[in-house]
Every structure is written in C-alpha cells, then in structure tokens.
Amino acid sequence: MSLPFKPVVIVGAGPGGATTSLFLSKKKINHLILDKATFPRDKICGDALSGKVVEIAGYYDTDLIREFAEQQETFIGSWGVVFVAPNGKQLPVPFSLNPEKRKYAPGFISKRIHFDDFLVKKLNPAFAEIRLGTSLERIEKSEKGYILTLKGPHGEEKLETSLLIGAEGERSIVAKQLAGFKKELPNYCGGIRAYYKGVKDLHPEGFIELHFINEVLPGYLWVFPLPGGYANVGVGALSQTISDKKLNLKKALDHAIKTHPELSRRFSEATLESPVQGWGLPLGNKRRPLSGNHFLLIGDAGSLIDPFTGEGIGNAMKSAWLAADQVERSLKENRYDASFMQQYDDAVWRVLGDELRLSSIMQKLVKFPWLFNLVVNKALKNRTLRETISCMFEDLDMRARLRNPLFYFKLIFNRS
C-alpha cells in the first residue's frame, strides 16, 4: 500500500518555517507544515525583530508592518541601539538618520510567544496543511525523497515527500541527519534570558541596549524594552569562552545587575517576572551546506545566526523567503538533487554571506576591550563617525569599513 504523499514538508512553525509557508502560499504551492508544539508557545530568545524582519514582512504584505505598529500591547517599535563599552561609556545609535521620513519604526520588539503565534495565525489553510502538536520522529530515504515518521495527537503515521525543509531550530533533526551538523564550540553561543519589570530608564524610543561587560567578552548583556513596562534581559557568550572561563551565565547576569554601577541603579526596584532560561545559538561563522538531495535548511537549523549581534529571526526569515523561491524552481523542473538545490545555498550566501563574514570579524574585534572603548570614545566626540556607524545598519558597503585595518589606524591617530 502506497504512503500518503506530500510534495513539500516544512518541519518547524517558528519564524523561519512560518515565513516559508507564507511565501509558498503566496505562490499557490501546496505544502504541509508541522511543529511539535501547539501555539501560542514560548521560545527562549532576545525577542528583537530587526530591520530584516520588517523588510521580509513587507515583501509578503505591508499590512503586516502596520499590524506590528498597531498592536501596541504585544509589539513595541525600536528606533535604535545603545552600545555600552567595557569602560561604561554609552553610544546611542539610531537605526535611521531620517526617522521623520519613516511611517513605521525600523525594527520592533515582541515576546516570541506573541510574535510566533502572530505568524502562525497568518498561515493560509488554502495551501498549507497545518499540523501542530506533531513531531518528526524518523527520516528514511525513498525513491521519491524521504519517508517521514510523524507522531501526533493520534499516534504515529508515515508519509512520503520529495522536499523536506528543516526549520526546527538549533536542534534540527533534518540538519543533524541529512547535513551532518554537529555542535562546534568555536561557532556556538550560549545564552540565558529572563523577563523583568520595573527596570528604570528604558529608552523612550525603544532603543535596545547591548552592554559589553568584560566578564563575557566577546559576548554581551542585553536589555530590550517590551510593552507593559517589561524588559527582556539576558547574557550571551561564546560556548568556547564559557568553557575556557568556566562561566556560569546565570551568576554573571545576577552579578552584573547587582554590582555594575549603572545597571545596579536601574535594577534596584526591578522584579524578576520569569524563570531564567537558557538556549544555544549556532553561529554563521562559516559557510555550511544548507541543502542536499531533497532537503533545505532554514534559519537556526542552518546555523545562520549573526555572530556579532546574535540575531536569528531576521536571517531565518530571509532564508525562508529564498527557500520558497527554490521550492518553486524544484517543483517546476521536478529536480531535487543536490546540484540543483545548490542554487538555494548560493542565494543565501549572496544575500547574507558578506554580512555574516563581517559580523564574524566584529565578534573577534570585541575581544579587545581597549579597541571597543576607543571606537565608542571617538564616536561620542565625532558626529561624522556616529553617523557612519548609524549608516552601517542600512548600508553593507559602509559596514565593510569595519574590516579594514586602516579604519582603526585612523581612529587611533586621529585626535578629533
């Protein structure tokens, strides 16, 4: 007896998987999307939605951005970032030099329990068969592609697919079994997150804060404002650093907010509103295979997290947008072999590769506190440099200056 056949199966309904589904539905391509969780469900994350998230949402439907802006009980607009150097100096950097020309904020912040549920509710049942509370248990090769064993509310079942899309995060079964991904300490980051209420002096325009404290360099402590007076607060550091320094991230976070001169003042009346929880982040420090025979990897499953900022959602949604194009090509040509699927890898690295390489370099530079202090000190005194750094959020060519040693030579010897 032949098995039920689904031409395209997406594993994972987080931002990467859901975005893939949305763009496939826009192309009128039938598919199955499944997730082991039922929604709404929490996801440990920093909760920041970068300009890339806004960009991809706009590609799908500009009404999504309007909804972000209007749903103020679950989304807050973010207009910039505050870099806090190891010496305590603060450098506010707006995401846009002309905010008055923007209808909506360049970025947003929203708890993942709200944002992921928002996207899942947008899935189109006319083209997407949605199975929540259903996990992928086994993957077996077949003539058409793969036989999948799924476990859902009604027990186990098998089905066959020609194209399997892994979008189930850093513990992706698809990535481990089909692409051979393994955890690599130098290219892996550990993070913890908690929700606080009553943190003083959160930025009125929703600026996110990155505090580069010496204990966790080249990682950082973050404070991201949320609706209702809440803040997402956490610490992230390279797994290699955690191992070498024998770091306990929970203790590092607690120590920082109790003893750091500025943070201790701001947290003096704050209350912890959630457990402190941890997760892993596979970083995009090197090019890895994102596809193969009959499969694609999206976002965290493909280790596409930004090595410097730790951003994962924007890169997940960008890779999802590109994956939908590859699915369309594969279905049209009836080709799912690795050489044909390589077009997806090439597209992802064409769009994200330079940025990931630059972020990897910036991550290494942060290991030198004196250099980070120097950049911040100079920027505080030099408006042109501040505007240059601001432009780097929108202009990759401008950001490329950061990998040029001449940039730092001029900083060191320029007295202005």
Stockholm file with secondary structure:
# STOCKHOLM 1.0

chainA/1-416         MSLPFKPVVIVGAGPGGATTSLFLSKKKINHLILDKATFPRDKICGDALSGKVVEIAGYYDTDLIREFAEQQETFIGSWGVVFVAPNGKQLPVPFSLNPEKRKYAPGFISKRIHFDDFLVKKLNPAFAEIRLGTSLERIEKSEKGYILTLKGPHGEEKLETSLLIGAEGERSIVAKQLAGFKKELPNYCGGIRAYYKGVKDLHPEGFIELHFINEVLPGYLWVFPLPGGYANVGVGALSQTISDKKLNLKKALDHAIKTHPELSRRFSEATLESPVQGWGLPLGNKRRPLSGNHFLLIGDAGSLIDPFTGEGIGNAMKSAWLAADQVERSLKENRYDASFMQQYDDAVWRVLGDELRLSSIMQKLVKFPWLFNLVVNKALKNRTLRETISCMFEDLDMRARLRNPLFYFKLIFNRS
#=GR chainA/1-416 SS CCCCEEEEEEECCSHHHHHHHHHHHHTTCCEEEEESSCSSCCCCSCCEECHHHHHHHHHHCHHHHHHHHHCTTTCEEECEEEEECTTSCEEEEESCSCGGGCSSCSEEECCHHHHHHHHHTTCCTTTEEEEESCEEEEEEECSSSEEEEEEETTEEEEEEEEEEEECSGGGCHHHHHHSCCCCCGGGEEEEEEEEEECCTTCCTTCCEEEECCGGGTTSEEEEEECGGGEEEEEEEEEHHHHHHHTCCHHHHHHHHHHHSHHHHHHTTTCEECSCCEEEEEEBCSSCCCCEETTEEECGGGGTCBCTTTCCCHHHHHHHHHHHHHHHHHHHHHTCCSHHHHHHHHHHHHHHHHHHHHHHHHHHHHTTCHHHHHHHHHHHHHCHHHHHHHHHTTTCHHHHGGGGCHHHHHHHHHCCC
#=GC SS_cons         CCCCEEEEEEECCSHHHHHHHHHHHHTTCCEEEEESSCSSCCCCSCCEECHHHHHHHHHHCHHHHHHHHHCTTTCEEECEEEEECTTSCEEEEESCSCGGGCSSCSEEECCHHHHHHHHHTTCCTTTEEEEESCEEEEEEECSSSEEEEEEETTEEEEEEEEEEEECSGGGCHHHHHHSCCCCCGGGEEEEEEEEEECCTTCCTTCCEEEECCGGGTTSEEEEEECGGGEEEEEEEEEHHHHHHHTCCHHHHHHHHHHHSHHHHHHTTTCEECSCCEEEEEEBCSSCCCCEETTEEECGGGGTCBCTTTCCCHHHHHHHHHHHHHHHHHHHHHTCCSHHHHHHHHHHHHHHHHHHHHHHHHHHHHTTCHHHHHHHHHHHHHCHHHHHHHHHTTTCHHHHGGGGCHHHHHHHHHCCC
//
